[in-house]
Amino acid sequence: MLRSLLFAPGDSEKKMLKASTIGADCVILDLEDSVAEARKPLARKMVRDFLKAKTDSSVKFYVRVNPLDSGMILNDLATVIPAAPDGVVFPKSNGLDDVVCVSHYMDVLEAEHGIAQRFYSNVAPYLGDCSCYLHHGPVC
């Protein structure tokens, strides 16, 4: 059970490292809102490298990717899934079909990189406002 979640921008090694030492149950390495568009390719690589180097297994590391309709989610997933994050936070989802789509992307990438598939437990839809709950009944 994750009691505390802490976000850290994926383009700051200093902030990712600091977040991982504060004592949160889960650090969410952010590729979405906290990273400027021009820095997103760099952030993907920094998050991947950070995950590959992690040593503290008491902290769960999730990655918040960009929304499905952003055109960036496949690059996000293709870069970070090989580093085997504990999960993916999927923002601005429009319902169960979006969650299933992202889960399928992850299944393919995990299979390609020899990572045990973890199904829906690793996709955490991020419900940004109340209207999202109308579309996520089966997920919630």
Secondary structure as UniProt FT lines:
FT   STRAND          5..9
FT   TURN            10..11
FT   HELIX           13..21
FT   TURN            22..23
FT   STRAND          26..30
FT   TURN            33..34
FT   HELIX           37..39
FT   HELIX           40..53
FT   TURN            57..58
FT   STRAND          60..64
FT   HELIX           68..70
FT   HELIX           73..80
FT   HELIX           81..83
FT   STRAND          87..91
FT   HELIX           96..112
FT   TURN            113..114
FT   HELIX           119..122
FT   STRAND          123..126
FT   HELIX           130..135
FT   TURN            137..139
//
